[in-house]
């Protein structure tokens, strides 16, 4: 029993020493941790993905319409736009002309700013759509240097 008490006392002593060292690093105690979150202004300035790239979709006369309203200072990558069946077969998208852009990570790419509208002819889809769903994928970034993870949304066609 005496050995257990010594181990506990030693652990408490080590913990207090580490805590004292941590407080001493910042000189203000808790501001050490606050500095991590407040020093990253980028995280506070970046919009949620659904606000940066407000997306809507609807069916009209046999066509699937997908529209994005892209906030100022944000863009979508053309090459990251994809529509596929639930079985994984890629469907052909006819995309409007985009803007050439020199990306820090991906080099020369085509992007969309402000807005993007894509129309897909549902009537030309074959038996891969027996479940009536397609998977829409896209990815975009902020000019401030943050890229969102790829987004995936199932769209029910019927």
N, C-alpha and C positions, 0 to 999 in steps of 0.2 A: 504494500500500500504506500509506503513511504516513497518508493521509486516512482509510482504513478503521480504523486503530488509534485515531485521534482520535475517531471516531464511537463506537466501542465504549467508549472511556474515558469519553466524555461520557454515554453511556447508563448505564454503571455508576454514575457520579457522581449522576445524576438519580435512579436507583433507590435509592441509599443515602440521599439526602436525603429522598425520600418515605418510606422505611422509618423513618428517624429521626423524621420528623414524625408518623407513625402511632404509634410507640412513645411519643412525647411526649404525644399526645392522651390516652392512658389512664394514663400514669404507671406502668403495670405490664406493659407489653408485651402478651403474649398475652391478658390479661384483657379487652382491647378486644373481641376476637371472642367470648369467653365471655359477655360482657355481653349480646350479642344473643340468644343462645339461652336464657340463664337469666332474662332479663328478661321472657320470654313464658311465664309460669306457666300460662296458659290452654292452650297447646299440650301441656304436660306433664300436665295434668289431664283432658284430653278422651280418652274411650275410643275405641278403634277402632270403626268403624261397625258391624261384625258383632257386636260385643259390646254396644254401646249399643242395637242393635235386633236381637236374636237372632231369626232367622227360621227357620221350618220349614214344609215343605209336604208334603202327601201326598194320594193319591187314595183315596177310599173310596166304594163303591157309586155310582159315576158322578158324584161330586162332588170338586172340587179344594178342599182345605182349606189355607189359608195362615194361619199364626199367628206373631205377634211377641211376644216378651217384651221389654218396653221398660224399660230401667234407670231407676231413680229419678233425676230431674233431666234427663230427656230426653223428647222427644215427637215424634210423627209428624204430619204435616199431612194432613188428610182430602183436600184438593183435589189433593194430589200423588200419591195412590194411583191407579194405572191398570193395567189388564190389556188387552193387545192381541194380535192374531194376528200371525203372521210377515209377513203382507201389509200390516200397519199398521192394520187395522180395530180400533177400540176396542170392547171387550166391556163390557157393563153390569155394574157391581159394586153389590151391595146392601150398604151399609156400616152398621154399628151407629151409634147416636147417639154423637156425640163431645162434647167439652167446648169451650165458647166460650173464646176466648183473644185477648187484645189483643197482636198481634205488632208488634215495633218496626219491622219492614220491610214486612210484608204487611197490616198493619191488623187488622181483625176476621176471625179465622179459626176453624176448628174443628180441634181436635187430639185425639190419643189419647195417653194416658199408661198406664203399667203393662203393659197387654196389649191386643192387638187380634187378633181372629179374623174371617176372611172366608171365606165358602163360595161357590163358583161351580159351577153345574150344568153339568158337562161334556157331559152327554147332549144339552143344548140347543144346543151349538155346531154350526155348519154346516160346509160344505166348505172354509171358510177354514183349517181345521185339518188339512188333509191331511198336513202334516208332523208333526203331533202335538205342537207346541210353542206356548207362549204367553209373552209378555214381560210380566213384572211390574215396575212402576216405583213407587218411593216416595222420599220425602225427609223428613228429620227434623232436629231441632236439639237443642242442649243449652241448658239454662237459663242456663248461664254465658256465652252469647252467640255460640256457634259453630254454624253451620249446615253440615251435610254436603252435598256435591254430590249431585244426584239419583242414586239407585241403580237399576240395571237388572239383572234376572236372568231368564234363560230357564228355563222349567220344562217338562220333557218330560212329556207326558200319556200317551204310549204308545210 
